């Protein structure tokens, strides 16, 4: 398992996975410095199951806390990096954004 320095953030990804790429692009749009570790699904490391119990990607890790699911990680990033938040703070507008994302994920 690659060591993660305190205070650093990491996304566990897989090349060409659209759900993991969504999180990587979101973090890039926020301007956050994030390390990306690609998981080889043909030879998945045993330690990764401690990060994501189902062994899927993406997973986000920072300060010993791990958040999974591509629809949840962006909200978490907005919460821990509020000065770079992308989602609207207004509850109604945020709900509309979530509805839009749900419709977009059906298409993909």
Legacy VTK file of the C-alpha trace (Angstrom):
# vtk DataFile Version 3.0
C-alpha trace
ASCII
DATASET POLYDATA
POINTS 108 float
0.000 0.000 0.000
1.484 3.359 -0.948
1.927 5.578 2.138
-0.162 8.736 2.349
1.381 11.703 4.141
-0.752 13.453 6.786
-2.889 16.202 5.281
-2.538 14.830 1.751
-5.549 13.672 -0.260
-5.797 10.682 -2.560
-8.286 9.288 -5.056
-8.180 5.593 -5.834
-9.125 5.296 -9.457
-8.851 3.067 -12.499
-7.895 4.232 -15.945
-10.903 4.693 -18.196
-13.494 4.297 -15.422
-16.068 7.076 -15.991
-17.192 7.142 -12.345
-13.658 7.493 -11.016
-12.855 10.029 -13.733
-15.839 12.104 -12.609
-14.240 12.487 -9.168
-10.769 13.208 -10.579
-12.203 15.927 -12.856
-14.250 17.406 -10.021
-11.167 17.673 -7.803
-9.219 19.234 -10.681
-11.995 21.784 -11.268
-11.808 22.679 -7.574
-8.055 23.214 -7.904
-7.264 20.764 -5.119
-3.932 18.977 -5.071
-4.823 15.295 -5.057
-2.722 12.218 -5.599
-4.292 9.589 -7.887
-3.550 5.903 -7.400
-4.828 3.668 -10.179
-5.958 0.225 -9.105
-5.250 -2.679 -11.455
-8.466 -4.689 -11.491
-6.752 -7.631 -13.189
-4.467 -7.926 -10.175
-6.251 -5.993 -7.413
-4.067 -5.537 -4.312
-5.416 -7.116 -1.119
-4.900 -3.906 0.876
-7.429 -2.087 -1.325
-10.331 -4.028 0.212
-9.576 -2.112 3.436
-10.250 1.094 1.503
-13.391 -0.032 -0.322
-15.096 -3.190 0.975
-16.424 -4.030 -2.497
-13.077 -3.307 -4.142
-14.619 -0.751 -6.520
-13.398 2.704 -7.526
-13.488 5.565 -6.826
-12.535 6.000 -3.217
-11.278 9.216 -1.637
-8.912 9.229 1.337
-7.644 12.020 3.545
-6.458 11.978 7.162
-7.485 8.344 7.632
-11.054 8.994 6.445
-12.307 7.177 3.362
-15.382 8.136 1.341
-16.672 5.980 -1.508
-19.146 6.459 -4.389
-18.743 8.929 -7.225
-22.007 10.690 -6.390
-21.027 11.251 -2.742
-17.344 12.200 -3.025
-17.962 15.575 -4.783
-20.279 16.703 -1.962
-17.679 15.616 0.567
-14.964 17.540 -1.297
-17.149 20.657 -1.278
-17.642 20.249 2.470
-13.958 19.829 3.372
-12.714 22.425 0.862
-15.480 25.070 1.178
-13.437 27.880 -0.372
-13.279 25.891 -3.625
-16.811 24.434 -3.513
-18.536 23.941 -6.848
-22.038 22.867 -5.823
-24.384 25.710 -4.865
-24.893 26.401 -1.168
-28.593 27.187 -1.718
-30.546 23.999 -0.855
-32.964 24.356 -3.789
-30.213 24.901 -6.351
-28.222 22.026 -4.852
-31.274 19.755 -5.191
-31.648 20.787 -8.833
-27.974 19.952 -9.436
-28.474 16.505 -7.882
-31.513 15.877 -10.090
-29.486 16.871 -13.139
-26.671 14.503 -12.113
-29.168 11.652 -11.609
-30.561 12.192 -15.105
-27.071 12.407 -16.591
-25.987 9.172 -14.906
-28.925 7.321 -16.479
-27.655 8.308 -19.925
-24.097 7.154 -19.250
LINES 1 109
108 0 1 2 3 4 5 6 7 8 9 10 11 12 13 14 15 16 17 18 19 20 21 22 23 24 25 26 27 28 29 30 31 32 33 34 35 36 37 38 39 40 41 42 43 44 45 46 47 48 49 50 51 52 53 54 55 56 57 58 59 60 61 62 63 64 65 66 67 68 69 70 71 72 73 74 75 76 77 78 79 80 81 82 83 84 85 86 87 88 89 90 91 92 93 94 95 96 97 98 99 100 101 102 103 104 105 106 107
